[in-house]
Amino acid sequence: MTLPSLFLSHGAPTLPLTETPARTFLAGLGTQLPRPKAILVISAHWETEGPAVNAVAVNETIHDFHGFPRPLYAMRYPAPGAAELAGRVAALLRASGMDCDIDTRRGLDHGAWVPLLLMYPDADIPVLQLSVQPHLGAAHHLRVGRALQALQDDGVLIIGSGSMTHDLSEFRGHGLDDPAPAWVTGFADWCHDALTSGRTDDLLNYRELAPFARKNHPSEEHFLPLFGALGAAGTDAVAERLHASATFAILRMDVYAFKAAGASSRDAAQGAAVA
């Protein structure tokens, strides 16, 4: 079973508590996909000097945020870990010329458990996380994803969890359903065209080529998981947007599926569509 890789915009930690189009879409996405044997999440919220993967028996739920509603801190996502798979992830990265540490203590940060709580609420699928290295840039993360492509043939769902746009300095003053400003939609539209046109080189140079790139991503950690997911589908990856919406005006919540050329991501997603 070969699964698509996914890029998910996980939004604010309160996503499970708010009625939004993105929440509704993610809550249905898990049932639209073939059930994975395990899930590997490349999370924007775990930054390390070099790649690192976690290997635990049961994942702790990390509440890596402050000042949010009390019910959010009561949420738990005790998915089993995947220590054996973590070893394989490390071996694949090392075989591609990259080192990879194995962390035997870390659980799941909200970049992983927030979307997974909606997609797979029973927390009964083994989950492991892979870190990002913002100082190494987009090409490095594309290389990381390509090194892990073989995992998809074994039923592993590879998810890059970040955000299509992420300038939190503009967060205050916006309502949950406010429309996105032009600098947000302009960037997201450029990315959509580049992804669906197969312009990988342009994407790798997005900070110079995309409109409002540095405005939407003052730092890169929330965009880099996209390159991991894109790379995991191989050098001939085909991109399909499954969902597009915005929350609080400035957070685009786009979701993309990536498959190797010749395989339809929409078939794999069994009809998931833009909401």
C-alpha positions as CSV (number, residue, x, y, z in Angstrom):
1,M,0.0,0.0,0.0
2,T,1.5,3.3,-1.1
3,L,0.1,6.3,0.7
4,P,0.3,10.0,-0.4
5,S,2.5,12.2,1.7
6,L,0.6,15.2,3.2
7,F,1.4,18.8,4.1
8,L,-1.0,20.0,6.8
9,S,-1.5,23.5,8.1
10,H,-2.1,22.9,11.8
11,G,-3.2,26.4,12.7
12,A,-3.5,27.6,16.3
13,P,-3.5,25.1,19.2
14,T,-7.2,25.8,19.7
15,L,-8.1,24.2,16.3
16,P,-9.8,21.2,18.0
17,L,-12.0,23.6,20.0
18,T,-13.1,25.9,17.1
19,E,-15.7,25.3,14.4
20,T,-13.8,26.2,11.2
21,P,-13.7,24.8,7.7
22,A,-10.1,23.5,8.4
23,R,-11.2,21.7,11.5
24,T,-14.2,20.1,9.7
25,F,-11.9,19.0,6.8
26,L,-9.2,17.5,9.0
27,A,-11.9,15.7,11.1
28,G,-12.9,13.8,7.9
29,L,-9.6,13.4,6.3
30,G,-8.5,10.3,8.2
31,T,-11.6,8.3,7.0
32,Q,-10.8,9.3,3.4
33,L,-7.3,7.8,3.4
34,P,-6.3,4.1,3.5
35,R,-5.5,3.3,7.1
36,P,-1.7,3.7,7.7
37,K,0.4,1.2,9.6
38,A,2.2,4.2,11.2
39,I,2.5,7.9,10.9
40,L,5.6,10.0,10.7
41,V,5.1,13.7,11.4
42,I,7.7,16.3,10.4
43,S,6.8,19.0,12.9
44,A,7.5,22.7,12.8
45,H,7.6,22.7,16.6
46,W,10.7,20.5,17.0
47,E,13.8,22.3,15.9
48,T,17.2,20.6,16.2
49,E,20.7,21.1,14.9
50,G,20.5,18.0,12.8
51,P,17.6,15.6,12.0
52,A,16.2,13.7,15.1
53,V,13.5,11.2,15.4
54,N,11.7,10.1,18.6
55,A,11.4,6.5,19.7
56,V,9.2,5.9,22.7
57,A,6.8,3.2,23.9
58,V,3.8,5.6,24.3
59,N,3.9,9.3,23.2
60,E,3.5,12.0,25.9
61,T,1.2,14.9,24.9
62,I,3.3,18.0,25.0
63,H,1.4,21.2,25.6
64,D,4.0,23.5,24.2
65,F,2.0,26.8,24.4
66,H,0.8,29.2,27.0
67,G,-2.3,31.3,27.7
68,F,-4.9,29.2,25.9
69,P,-8.3,27.9,27.3
70,R,-8.1,25.3,30.1
71,P,-9.8,22.5,28.2
72,L,-6.9,22.5,25.7
73,Y,-4.5,21.5,28.5
74,A,-6.7,18.5,29.4
75,M,-6.4,17.0,25.9
76,R,-4.3,14.0,25.6
77,Y,-3.1,12.0,22.5
78,P,-1.4,8.9,23.9
79,A,-0.6,7.3,20.6
80,P,1.9,4.3,20.7
81,G,5.4,5.1,19.5
82,A,7.3,3.3,16.8
83,A,10.8,2.6,18.0
84,E,11.7,0.1,15.3
85,L,10.5,2.4,12.6
86,A,12.5,5.2,14.2
87,G,15.6,3.1,13.7
88,R,14.7,2.7,10.0
89,V,14.1,6.4,9.6
90,A,17.6,7.1,11.1
91,A,19.1,4.4,8.8
92,L,17.6,5.8,5.7
93,L,18.8,9.3,6.5
94,R,22.3,8.1,7.3
95,A,22.4,6.1,4.0
96,S,21.6,9.4,2.2
97,G,24.6,11.1,3.9
98,M,22.8,12.8,6.8
99,D,23.2,12.0,10.5
100,C,20.1,11.4,12.6
101,D,19.7,11.3,16.3
102,I,17.2,9.1,18.1
103,D,15.4,10.7,21.1
104,T,14.0,8.2,23.5
105,R,12.1,10.7,25.7
106,R,10.3,13.2,23.6
107,G,6.6,12.8,22.9
108,L,4.3,14.7,20.5
109,D,4.2,18.5,20.3
110,H,1.0,20.2,19.1
111,G,2.2,20.3,15.5
112,A,1.6,16.5,15.6
113,W,-1.1,15.8,18.1
114,V,-3.5,18.7,17.2
115,P,-4.1,17.5,13.6
116,L,-3.9,13.8,14.5
117,L,-6.5,14.3,17.3
118,L,-8.9,15.3,14.5
119,M,-7.8,12.8,11.9
120,Y,-7.4,9.7,14.0
121,P,-9.2,10.5,17.4
122,D,-8.7,6.9,18.8
123,A,-4.9,7.5,19.0
124,D,-4.4,3.8,18.1
125,I,-1.9,4.2,15.2
126,P,1.8,4.3,16.1
127,V,3.2,7.8,15.7
128,L,6.7,9.2,15.6
129,Q,8.1,12.7,15.0
130,L,11.0,14.0,12.9
131,S,12.5,17.4,13.7
132,V,13.2,20.4,11.4
133,Q,16.5,22.3,10.9
134,P,15.5,25.9,9.9
135,H,19.2,27.0,9.6
136,L,19.6,24.4,6.8
137,G,16.9,25.7,4.5
138,A,14.4,24.3,2.0
139,A,16.7,22.1,-0.1
140,H,17.8,20.2,3.0
141,H,14.3,19.3,3.9
142,L,13.4,18.2,0.4
143,R,16.4,15.9,0.6
144,V,15.2,14.6,3.9
145,G,11.8,13.8,2.4
146,R,13.3,12.0,-0.6
147,A,15.5,9.9,1.7
148,L,12.3,8.6,3.3
149,Q,10.2,7.9,0.2
150,A,10.5,4.1,0.6
151,L,8.5,4.3,3.9
152,Q,5.3,5.0,2.0
153,D,5.4,1.7,0.2
154,D,5.2,0.1,3.6
155,G,2.1,1.9,4.7
156,V,3.7,4.8,6.6
157,L,1.8,8.1,6.3
158,I,4.4,10.9,6.1
159,I,2.9,14.3,7.2
160,G,4.6,17.6,7.1
161,S,2.8,19.7,9.7
162,G,3.3,23.5,9.6
163,S,1.4,26.4,8.0
164,M,1.0,27.8,4.6
165,T,1.3,31.3,6.1
166,H,2.5,32.2,9.6
167,D,3.1,35.8,10.5
168,L,1.9,35.8,14.1
169,S,2.8,39.5,14.5
170,E,-0.4,40.2,12.6
171,F,-2.5,37.9,14.7
172,R,-4.1,40.5,17.0
173,G,-7.4,42.2,16.0
174,H,-8.6,39.5,13.6
175,G,-11.7,37.5,14.1
176,L,-11.8,33.8,13.5
177,D,-13.6,34.1,10.2
178,D,-12.1,37.4,8.9
179,P,-11.1,37.2,5.2
180,A,-7.4,36.9,4.4
181,P,-5.6,40.0,3.2
182,A,-4.0,40.3,-0.2
183,W,-0.5,39.6,1.2
184,V,-1.7,36.3,2.5
185,T,-3.7,35.1,-0.5
186,G,-1.0,36.3,-2.9
187,F,1.6,34.1,-1.3
188,A,-0.7,31.1,-1.0
189,D,-1.8,31.5,-4.7
190,W,1.8,31.6,-5.9
191,C,2.7,28.5,-3.9
192,H,-0.3,26.7,-5.3
193,D,0.7,27.5,-8.8
194,A,4.3,26.5,-8.2
195,L,3.3,23.2,-6.5
196,T,0.7,22.1,-9.1
197,S,3.0,23.2,-12.0
198,G,5.9,21.1,-10.7
199,R,8.2,24.2,-10.2
200,T,10.3,22.7,-7.5
201,D,13.3,25.0,-8.2
202,D,11.1,28.0,-7.8
203,L,9.7,26.7,-4.5
204,L,13.2,26.1,-3.2
205,N,13.9,29.8,-3.9
206,Y,10.5,30.9,-2.6
207,R,12.0,33.6,-0.3
208,E,13.3,35.5,-3.3
209,L,10.5,34.6,-5.9
210,A,7.2,34.4,-4.0
211,P,5.3,37.6,-3.3
212,F,5.3,38.5,0.4
213,A,7.3,35.4,1.3
214,R,9.3,37.0,4.1
215,K,6.2,38.7,5.4
216,N,4.3,35.4,5.6
217,H,7.2,33.5,7.0
218,P,9.5,35.8,9.1
219,S,11.1,32.5,10.1
220,E,11.0,29.3,8.0
221,E,10.1,26.6,10.5
222,H,6.4,26.4,9.6
223,F,7.0,26.2,5.8
224,L,9.9,23.7,5.8
225,P,7.7,20.7,6.6
226,L,6.1,21.2,3.1
227,F,9.4,20.3,1.5
228,G,9.7,17.1,3.6
229,A,6.3,16.0,2.4
230,L,7.0,17.0,-1.2
231,G,10.3,15.2,-1.2
232,A,8.7,12.0,0.2
233,A,6.7,11.6,-3.0
234,G,9.9,11.5,-5.1
235,T,11.5,13.6,-7.8
236,D,8.4,13.4,-10.0
237,A,5.9,14.3,-7.3
238,V,2.5,15.5,-8.3
239,A,0.8,18.0,-5.9
240,E,-2.9,18.3,-5.3
241,R,-4.6,20.8,-2.9
242,L,-7.2,19.1,-0.8
243,H,-8.3,22.0,1.2
244,A,-7.9,25.8,1.3
245,S,-9.2,28.2,3.9
246,A,-8.0,30.9,6.4
247,T,-8.4,31.4,10.1
248,F,-7.9,34.6,11.9
249,A,-7.3,36.1,8.4
250,I,-3.5,35.6,8.5
251,L,-3.3,31.8,8.9
252,R,-3.9,29.9,5.6
253,M,-4.9,26.4,6.5
254,D,-4.1,24.7,3.1
255,V,-3.7,20.9,2.9
256,Y,-1.8,19.3,0.0
257,A,-1.3,15.6,-1.0
258,F,1.7,14.5,-2.9
259,K,2.0,11.3,-5.0
260,A,4.5,10.1,-7.6
261,A,3.6,10.9,-11.2
262,G,1.2,8.4,-12.6
263,A,-0.7,7.9,-9.2
264,S,-3.6,10.2,-8.4
265,S,-3.6,11.7,-4.9
266,R,-7.3,12.3,-5.2
267,D,-7.8,8.5,-5.8
268,A,-5.7,7.8,-2.7
269,A,-7.7,10.3,-0.7
270,Q,-10.9,8.7,-2.1
271,G,-12.6,11.9,-3.0
272,A,-11.2,14.4,-0.4
273,A,-11.8,17.9,-2.0
274,V,-11.1,21.5,-1.4
275,A,-13.6,22.8,1.2
